[in-house]
């Protein structure tokens, strides 16, 4: 679909969607939602995957992930050499892929919307405004405290990793920037890479992996790194906003919920995005997520699917029910 008249004058975007094998079934839904709801003109949607996607829209283009560098094998070798206890090479590979998006073939726009393959947008949204400013998500709070909004986090692996990676880096507020998408601007990302390589004397990707918290499954975050870097050093180039979403988080096993299931479920009208995530090493990831307080972690059922609702910067985490339904939290009586 083309851009509506309301999108005239907005800057053109390239879109990059990395697709892991576990997300192949949901990727088409995610890409179709971007084509339908992105108000910016989309130059191309670059689907990075092991096999070609099937789309009638000529803007959708395949990038063979085996040609991306660093590749999974290179990332895995670095993690192995540094004694990583986690099998998360593919997770770091997709982070580095996103941070290297401007090096992908045929990416020509100055703004790149990177979106995860297990999230669908359900509201019309611009991702860069008429002044060329990137509209980036505030994302989840760094500390998930019921009723606490953006409570400060005293421990967070992604914060530690970013501060080791970029001299002078620090979080500008209590929100992570993690919300399954971000808008990179070419010159901002280039400056981030330049500072890192100047400080560490090695290629950016090696410095990124060396700076991670090795004890955590999620020991670094591209979204945390970039959002706070851009807001601190390029505040005139970004606009931070809260988007409401509902998401299901579950293990990467047979069965379970699909993105189509979440899309069909009743939800409140303010929701802008829905997600359905399959986590590799689910129990390990939940156990090492710094932003989940221990009290909340103990209250959650072990290995069970969870529902995450983000509204005005506050997150609510509950066990997922069947059939799925995501009503307005303000009207919940349970």
C-alpha positions in Angstrom: 0.0 0.0 0.0 1.2 3.5 -0.6 1.4 6.3 1.9 -1.7 8.2 2.8 -2.0 11.9 2.1 -1.3 12.5 5.7 2.2 11.1 5.2 3.2 13.6 2.4 6.4 15.5 3.4 7.6 12.8 5.7 11.1 11.5 5.1 11.6 8.2 3.2 12.7 5.2 5.2 14.4 1.9 4.5 13.1 -0.9 6.7 15.2 -3.8 8.0 13.5 -6.9 9.5 15.9 -9.7 10.7 14.1 -13.0 10.7 15.4 -15.9 12.9 14.2 -19.4 12.1 11.9 -19.3 15.2 10.1 -16.2 13.8 9.6 -17.4 10.1 5.9 -18.2 10.7 5.2 -14.7 12.1 7.5 -12.6 9.8 4.9 -12.1 7.0 2.4 -10.7 9.5 5.0 -8.3 10.8 6.1 -7.1 7.4 2.5 -6.6 6.2 1.8 -4.5 9.2 4.6 -2.2 8.4 3.6 -1.8 4.8 0.0 -1.1 6.0 0.7 1.3 8.9 3.9 3.1 8.3 3.1 6.7 7.3 6.5 7.5 6.0 7.3 6.5 2.4 9.0 3.1 2.5 11.8 2.8 0.0 12.4 -0.9 0.6 11.8 -3.5 3.3 15.0 -5.6 3.6 14.1 -9.0 5.1 17.3 -10.6 6.4 16.7 -14.3 6.5 18.1 -17.7 5.6 15.5 -18.2 2.9 13.7 -15.7 0.5 10.4 -14.3 1.7 7.4 -14.5 -0.6 5.7 -11.1 -1.0 3.9 -9.6 -4.0 4.9 -6.0 -2.9 8.1 -5.2 -4.9 9.5 -3.1 -2.0 10.1 -6.3 -0.1 13.7 -7.5 -0.8 15.6 -10.5 0.5 19.1 -10.2 2.2 20.7 -13.6 2.5 21.8 -13.7 6.2 24.7 -15.9 5.3 26.3 -12.9 3.6 26.1 -10.6 6.6 29.3 -9.9 8.5 30.0 -10.7 11.2 28.2 -13.9 10.7 26.8 -16.2 13.4 29.9 -18.4 13.3 32.2 -15.4 13.9 30.0 -14.2 16.8 29.8 -17.7 18.3 33.6 -18.0 18.1 34.1 -14.8 20.1 31.6 -15.8 22.7 33.2 -19.2 23.1 36.7 -17.7 23.3 35.5 -15.4 26.1 33.9 -18.2 28.1 30.2 -17.4 27.6 27.9 -19.8 29.6 25.0 -19.0 27.3 24.0 -20.3 23.9 23.0 -16.8 22.6 25.2 -16.3 19.5 22.2 -15.8 17.2 20.8 -13.2 19.6 24.0 -11.1 19.5 24.2 -11.7 15.7 20.9 -10.0 15.1 21.8 -7.1 17.4 25.0 -6.5 15.4 23.1 -6.9 12.2 20.8 -4.0 13.2 23.7 -1.8 14.3 25.3 -2.5 10.9 22.1 -1.8 8.9 23.5 1.0 6.8 26.1 -1.5 5.4 23.5 -3.8 4.1 23.1 -4.0 0.3 20.9 -1.3 -1.2 20.1 0.6 2.0 20.1 4.2 0.8 17.8 6.2 3.0 19.2 8.3 5.8 16.8 6.8 8.3 16.4 3.0 8.8 13.5 1.6 10.7 14.6 -1.7 12.3 11.7 -3.8 13.5 11.6 -7.3 15.1 9.9 -10.0 13.1 7.6 -11.0 15.9 5.8 -7.7 16.3 2.9 -6.2 14.3 1.9 -2.5 14.3 -1.9 -2.0 14.5 -2.0 1.8 14.3 -0.9 4.2 11.6 2.5 5.7 12.8 5.2 8.0 11.4 8.7 6.9 12.4 10.5 10.1 11.3 8.9 13.6 11.3 8.9 16.4 8.7 12.0 17.9 10.4 13.9 14.6 9.8 13.9 13.7 13.5 13.6 10.0 14.4 10.6 9.1 16.5 12.0 6.6 18.9 10.2 4.6 21.6 10.8 5.3 25.2 10.3 1.5 25.6 10.0 -0.5 28.8 11.1 1.0 32.1 14.5 -0.1 33.2 12.9 -1.4 36.4 9.5 -3.2 36.3 8.0 -2.0 39.6 4.2 -2.1 39.7 2.8 1.4 39.8 6.3 2.8 39.7 6.7 3.7 36.0 10.3 4.6 35.3 11.8 3.7 38.7 15.6 3.8 38.6 17.5 0.6 38.1 20.4 -0.1 40.4 21.5 -3.1 38.3 21.1 -3.5 34.6 23.4 -5.4 32.3 22.6 -3.3 29.2 23.5 -0.1 31.1 26.8 -1.5 32.2 27.7 -2.8 28.8 26.9 0.5 27.0 28.9 2.5 29.6 31.9 0.2 29.0 31.5 0.5 25.2 31.1 4.3 24.8 33.2 6.8 26.8 30.8 9.1 28.7 27.7 7.1 27.9 24.9 7.1 30.4 21.2 6.7 30.5 19.3 9.9 30.1 16.1 8.7 31.9 14.5 5.6 33.4 13.3 4.1 30.2 15.2 1.5 28.2 14.4 2.2 24.6 13.6 -1.5 24.2 10.3 -1.8 22.4 11.1 -4.1 19.4 11.9 -1.3 17.0 14.0 1.7 16.6 14.8 4.4 14.0 18.5 4.7 13.2 19.8 7.9 11.6 22.9 7.4 9.4 25.1 10.2 10.8 24.1 9.4 14.5 24.9 5.7 14.1 28.2 6.5 12.2 29.2 8.8 15.1 28.5 6.0 17.6 30.6 3.6 15.7 33.4 6.1 15.3 33.6 6.8 19.0 33.6 3.1 19.9 36.4 2.2 17.4 38.5 5.2 18.4 38.2 4.3 22.1 38.8 0.5 21.8 41.0 0.3 18.7 39.1 -2.7 17.3 36.2 -3.1 14.9 32.9 -2.0 16.5 31.4 -5.5 16.6 34.3 -6.9 18.6 34.1 -4.0 21.1 30.4 -4.5 21.4 30.8 -8.2 22.3 33.7 -7.5 24.6 31.7 -5.0 26.5 28.7 -7.3 27.2 27.9 -8.7 30.7 29.0 -12.3 30.2 27.0 -13.5 33.2 23.7 -12.5 31.7 21.8 -14.1 28.8 20.8 -10.6 27.8 24.2 -9.0 28.5 23.8 -6.0 26.1 21.1 -4.2 24.1 21.4 -2.4 20.8 18.2 -0.5 21.6 19.4 0.7 25.0 22.8 1.7 23.6 21.5 3.7 20.6 18.5 5.4 22.2 20.4 6.9 25.1 23.4 7.7 22.9 21.2 9.6 20.4 19.2 11.4 23.2 22.4 12.6 24.9 24.6 13.6 22.0 22.0 14.3 19.3 18.9 15.5 21.2 17.8 17.7 18.3 17.6 14.6 16.0 15.2 12.5 18.1 11.7 12.7 19.6 11.0 10.1 22.3 7.5 8.8 22.6 5.5 6.2 24.6 3.6 3.6 22.6 1.1 1.2 24.2 1.5 -2.4 23.4 0.4 -5.9 24.4 2.7 -8.9 24.0 3.0 -12.6 24.8 6.3 -14.0 25.9 6.8 -17.7 25.8 9.4 -20.5 25.3 10.7 -21.6 21.9 8.9 -24.9 21.9 6.2 -26.7 19.9 2.7 -25.2 20.0 2.2 -22.0 21.9 0.7 -18.8 20.7 1.3 -17.1 17.4 1.4 -13.4 16.3 -1.9 -14.0 14.5 -3.4 -15.2 17.8 -2.4 -12.0 19.5 -3.7 -9.9 16.6 -7.1 -11.5 16.8 -7.4 -11.1 20.6 -9.6 -8.2 22.0 -7.5 -5.2 23.1 -7.9 -1.6 24.2 -8.1 1.0 21.4 -4.9 2.8 22.4 -2.7 -0.2 21.6 -0.2 0.6 18.8 1.6 -2.7 18.5 1.2 -6.3 19.5 3.9 -8.9 19.8 4.3 -12.7 20.3 7.8 -13.7 21.3 9.4 -17.1 21.4 12.5 -17.0 23.7 15.3 -19.5 23.2 16.5 -20.6 26.7 13.3 -19.1 28.1 13.9 -19.9 31.8 17.5 -18.7 31.6 16.5 -15.4 30.0 13.7 -14.7 32.6 16.1 -15.6 35.4 18.8 -13.2 34.3 16.6 -10.2 33.2 17.8 -7.4 35.4 14.7 -5.2 35.0 12.4 -7.9 36.6 12.6 -7.4 40.4 13.1 -10.6 42.3 9.8 -10.2 44.1 8.0 -10.2 40.7 10.1 -13.0 39.3 9.1 -15.2 42.3 5.5 -14.5 41.7 5.5 -15.6 38.1 4.7 -19.2 37.2 7.8 -21.1 36.1 8.2 -21.5 32.3 4.6 -20.3 31.6 3.7 -17.8 28.9 3.5 -14.3 30.2 1.5 -11.2 29.0 3.3 -7.9 29.0 1.2 -4.7 28.7 2.9 -1.4 28.3 0.8 1.7 28.7 2.1 5.3 29.3 5.5 3.9 30.3 4.2 1.4 32.9 4.4 -2.3 32.4 2.0 -4.9 33.8 3.2 -8.6 33.7 0.6 -11.4 34.2 0.3 -15.0 33.3 -1.2 -15.5 29.8 -4.7 -16.8 29.7 -6.7 -18.8 27.1 -8.4 -17.5 25.1 -6.3 -14.5 24.7 -7.9 -11.1 25.6 -6.2 -7.8 26.4 -8.8 -5.4 27.7 -8.2 -1.9 28.9 -6.2 -2.3 32.1 -8.1 0.7 33.7 -11.2 -1.4 33.4 -9.8 -4.7 34.8 -11.5 -5.9 37.9 -9.5 -9.0 38.6 
